[in-house]
Amino acid sequence: AEQQQGTWTVRKAIMSRSARVLMEGWVRVPGDCF
C-alpha cells in the first residue's frame, strides 16, 4: 500500500508538473500568435 501510495504521489506530481507546462504553453502560444 505504501509503495502504491508513493507511486501515486510521484504520478500526481508529474501530472501536475506537465499540466503546468501545458498551461504555460497555452498562455504563451496565443500571445505569440496575436
C-alpha positions in Angstrom: 0.0 0.0 0.0 2.8 2.4 0.8 4.6 1.7 -2.4 1.3 2.3 -4.4 0.8 5.5 -2.4 4.3 6.6 -3.3 3.8 5.8 -6.9 0.5 7.7 -6.9 2.3 10.7 -5.3 5.0 10.7 -8.0 2.5 10.2 -10.8 0.4 13.1 -9.3 3.5 15.3 -9.1 4.4 14.5 -12.7 0.9 15.2 -13.9 0.7 18.5 -12.1 4.1 19.5 -13.5 3.2 18.5 -17.1 -0.2 20.2 -16.7 1.6 23.4 -15.5 3.9 23.3 -18.5 0.9 22.7 -20.8 -0.9 25.7 -19.3 2.2 27.9 -19.7 2.4 26.7 -23.3 -1.2 27.6 -23.9 -0.7 31.0 -22.4 2.4 31.7 -24.4 1.3 30.4 -27.8 -1.7 32.8 -28.1 0.5 35.7 -27.0 2.9 34.8 -29.8 0.1 34.4 -32.4 -1.6 37.7 -31.8 
